[in-house]
Amino acid sequence: MSAIGWVGLILLALRESLLKKLLLPLVAFSAGSLLGGALLHLIPEALLKTGDLTGIFLWTLAGFSLFFLMEQFLSWHHHHAVPSEHKEPFTYLILLADGLHNFIGGFAIAGSFLISIEAGIITWIAAAAHEIPQELGDFGILVRGGWKKYKALLVNFLSALTIVPGALLAYLLSAAIDVTFLLPFAAGNFIYIAASDLIPEIKHERDVKKNLIHFFSFLAGILVILVTRLVFEA
């Protein structure tokens, strides 16, 4: 997952015009995969494991609220396009927010693997689909903020490495407590990112053709999660 931080190499290889055409369909796909992962897998899996409706949805709200809090106090928002200008101090805030985001992601993904391999793989697929456009956007912001390209790639990767201590924390906690709560917690994270961060970027397009591409990319993200779940159940 941390290696996805090197996806900025694509920016060095592709023309900016082509990249712009690919980014928003990728954003739509990741929104679908995140919502599919949350609603078709993580919450149902937690219900099967515990049956505690109130507790599950409280943890879902907790996961949602934590990301809302991060965005409020860190002015954090994933930009999936290369902006025209950004001051360098803002780039440090991007790295800090991304590091926290990945730490929580590692916590949730590892917790899902501790519940079952199936839960872990589906959680990882949904999170990885989101990481690609996110890391591309973050790399673009760092470069526009004054970082040299290869240094921007390196620090972007280092901020992604925080997923490892997050995963280790979940593993250590599992020896002492039931970590099933991490399934709805991760679902809340996914719902917030999809609904607050990703979908607003694709819903205001006026071009009918582009809207259809984005919508079917969104459905494709859901379909990937659904097919993955059906494969495990077969």
C-alpha positions, 0 to 999 in steps of 0.5 A: 500500500505504501508503494502506491506513494510512487504513483507520482512517477506516472506524472513524469511519464504522461502528458498532463492533458492525458492525466487530466482525462484519467484522473476524474474517472479514477476518482469516480471509480475509487468513490464506488469502491469505497462505498461498495466496500463499506456498505456491501462488505464491512458493515454486513461483515460486522453485523454477522460477527456481532449482531450489535446494531447500535454498536456497529453504527456508532463505530461507523459514525465514529470513523466518519466523524474522525475524518470530518474532524481531521478535515476541519482542523487540518484544512485537509482535502485531497485535490485530484488535479494539479492546482495552479499555485500553492505555497510551500508551507501548505505542502507540509500540512498536506504531508501531515494530513496524509500521514495521519490518514495513512496511519488510520488506514493501516489501523483499519486494514490490519483490523480487517485482516485480523477478522478474516482474510476476505475482509482484509483483501476487500478493505485493501482493494477499496483503500488502494483504489482511492490511494492512486488518485489521492497520491497523484493529486498530492504529488502535483501539489508538492511539485507546485508548492516548490518541491523538486519532483524526485524529492516530492516522490520520496516524501510522499512515499514516507508519508504513506509509510505511516500505514505500517505503524497503524497496522502494527498498532491494530495487531498489538491491540488484537491480543488484548481486545476484540478488534471487530469494531475496526470493520464499521470504523473503517466503513465510516472512514470510507463513507466520509472520503467517498461522500465528502471528498470524492463525489463532490469533485465529479458531480458538477461536470456539465458535459453529458459524455463525461458525466456518463463516464464518471457514473459508469466508473463509479458503478465499476468501483462498486462492481469490483467490490461485489465481484470480489465478495462473491468470489470469496463466497463461492 
